[in-house]
Amino acid sequence: MRITGYRTLTTVQEWGRPVGDANGVFTDGVTSVPIVVVETDEGISGVGIGSHVEIERIFPAIDGEDPRAVTALYDRMLRQAFKAGHTGPVFGTIGALDTALWDIKAQAAGEPLWRLLGGRDRRVPAYASGLDIGLTDERLVAEYEVYASYGLRAAKLKGGLDIERDLRRLCLVRDVLTEAAHGLRPGLMLDVNEAWTRKQAVRHVGEIERTLDLIWIEEPVRRWDAEGLAVVSRGIRASVATGENLTGLEQFRPLIAAGAVDVVQTSAAWGVTHFLRVSVLAHANDLPVSPIGNSPVGLLHAATAVPNHLVSELQDLHPPVGTTIDLSVEGGCFVLGDSPGLGIRLDEAAIGAAAGRPRPLTADGPLVRPERAGRHLLGEPHGGPLLGEPDGGPAAIRNEVSPTTAS
C-alpha cells in the first residue's frame, strides 16, 4: 500500500450558542473545523481532523510511503519541519496527517483503532466542557442539564475574569450535577486559559476553595512557565492541569521535572502518536493524562490503550457538519464503535455547503490574547470593564468570531 495524495476540507461546528473563554467569545456559535484526507493506491482513505497549514511542505515526507509505518512516518514529518520548527499549526498539520495514517492502518487491518492499539474497554470516561464563559447563568444551567442527562458527573467551566462570577457559576453547575446524581458529589474544574499571574492564580483559586473543591485548575499561568505552575500547584489544594498547547516531548520535560503539572493534557489537534508518547513520559513520572479538544476521536481510541488515562474532554454533543462518527455518549463515557479505523465518515456535499460560513479572524478577536491579560487587579461582575482596562473591557466580552475552536 502506498500514499498517493491528500485532500483538505473545512467544515463548521454549529454550537447553537455563544462559546468561548477568557480570551474571547464566538457569539454566533459557528467555528471552523479543518480536515485532512490522506489517499492510498488501495482505495483506503484516512481522515484527520486538524490543521492543514503548510501541508505542502509536510506531505512530501510521507508521499509514496506505506501508511502503515505510521510512527516512523511521524518522525519523518518532524524532520521535514526541522529548520522552520514544528510548533503551532505546523505541529497540528503533522498531527492531522498522523491521525489519518492511523485511520488507514486500522482500516487496512479491518479493526477499530482502539482494538488495533491494544485497548480492551471501548468506554472512555468523559467530563462536560461547555466553553461557557459567554453564557448567562440561566443558559449555563440549561446546557449542563443536557450534559447531566448523558450521565456526565464532572464538568469544566471557563473563567478567570471575576472570582465571584466563577464561584457562583461553579456552584450552579455543582447543583445541577448533584441533583442528576441523586446527591453524589460531582467533580468540578476551572480553565482560565493562561489569564493570570502566579499570585493571582493562588489568590483566585484559594478564594474558590473556601467553598468548593476543584479537581484541577487548568492553565492558570503561561504554558511554558514551569516555575510559576509549580508555585501555583504548591499554593492550592487543586491539581494543576496543563499541556494542551505544548508541542513535543521537549516542551513537557521541564514542566514534569519542576513538579509543575499534576494532570498532563494533550490536544487532539497534535495527533495520536504524540499522545501515545506523552502518555508514556507521564506514566514514567506517575502522572495521569487527559485529552483535550472538541473532536478528540483519535485520542479517544488511543486512550483505551494507555494505563494512565484519567478522563477525556467532551464539548459539543454533536459532530461537525458533514461528519458522522461511530461513537456515542452513555453513562458519562464516550462509547467507541466497531467500525474499522476511526469510524469517521464524511459527507463532502454537506461540508462544501458549510464552507466559508465563519467570518475571518480579526486582530482583537477570540483566541487572540488580550493586551492586559495577567495584569488585571480586579474583575467586574457580569463581564464588565476591569480595573486598568481600556473602555469596553477585555476581548473576552467583545462580539467577535474566530474560525478556530477554543479548548
Salt bridges, closest charged atoms under 4 A:
GLU14 OE2 - ARG357 NH1 2.27
ASP28 OD2 - ARG359 NH1 3.89
GLU39 OE2 - ARG7 NH1 2.61
GLU54 OE1 - ARG57 NE 2.59
GLU65 OE2 - ARG76 NH2 3.96
ASP66 OD2 - ARG68 NH2 2.81
ASP75 OD1 - ARG277 NH1 2.92
GLU111 OE1 - ARG115 NE 3.34
ASP132 OD1 - ARG169 NH2 3.73
ASP137 OD2 - ARG168 NE 2.73
ASP137 OD1 - ARG169 NH1 3.70
GLU143 OE1 - ARG17 NE 3.30
GLU143 OE2 - ARG139 NE 3.07
ASP166 OD2 - HIS204 NE2 2.96
ASP175 OD1 - ARG174 NE 3.11
ASP191 OD2 - LYS156 NZ 3.90
ASP191 OD2 - LYS158 NZ 2.66
GLU194 OE1 - ARG222 NE 2.79
GLU194 OE2 - ARG223 NH2 2.94
GLU207 OE1 - ARG210 NE 3.28
ASP213 OD2 - ARG185 NH1 3.52
ASP213 OD1 - ARG237 NH2 2.83
GLU218 OE1 - LYS156 NZ 2.91
ASP225 OD1 - ARG198 NH2 3.08
GLU227 OE2 - ARG198 NH1 3.81
GLU250 OE2 - HIS86 NE2 3.18
GLU313 OE2 - LYS156 NZ 3.08
ASP338 OD1 - ARG115 NH2 3.45
ASP338 OD1 - ARG122 NH2 3.02
GLU348 OE2 - ARG7 NH2 2.28
ASP364 OD2 - ARG398 NE 3.61
GLU389 OE2 - HIS376 NE2 2.82
